[in-house]
């Protein structure tokens, strides 16, 4: 394990959080016409998994410690959910904006992801 300090990701965190909010709203919105319980479960999964599983040093409070690549997969889950659900549930213009938000988030997340992989 390396002792490289965690990169400053305040801007990336803002974009990541915005994308998470979209995922938390758009995913149940897209699923509700098919299954209300599945829509509710999607919110529990999208919020619950990253809350419970985190990489030590990435968050202050770690409930269940996981390697960095698991944290990256959880972020990617949020991004994919946001984009896919936006395209299903919303107008194409809004979905395109969400897609751009997700791409910018990935670019901004790269330094943190490199750091997480090195953990």
Secondary structure, DSSP 8 states (H G I E B T S, - for coil): ---------HHHHHHHHHHHHHHHHHHHHHHHTT-HHHHHHHHHHHHHHHHHEE-BTTBS--SEE--HHHHHHHHHHHHHHHHHHHHHHS-HHHHHHHHHHHHHHHHHHHHHHHHHHT-
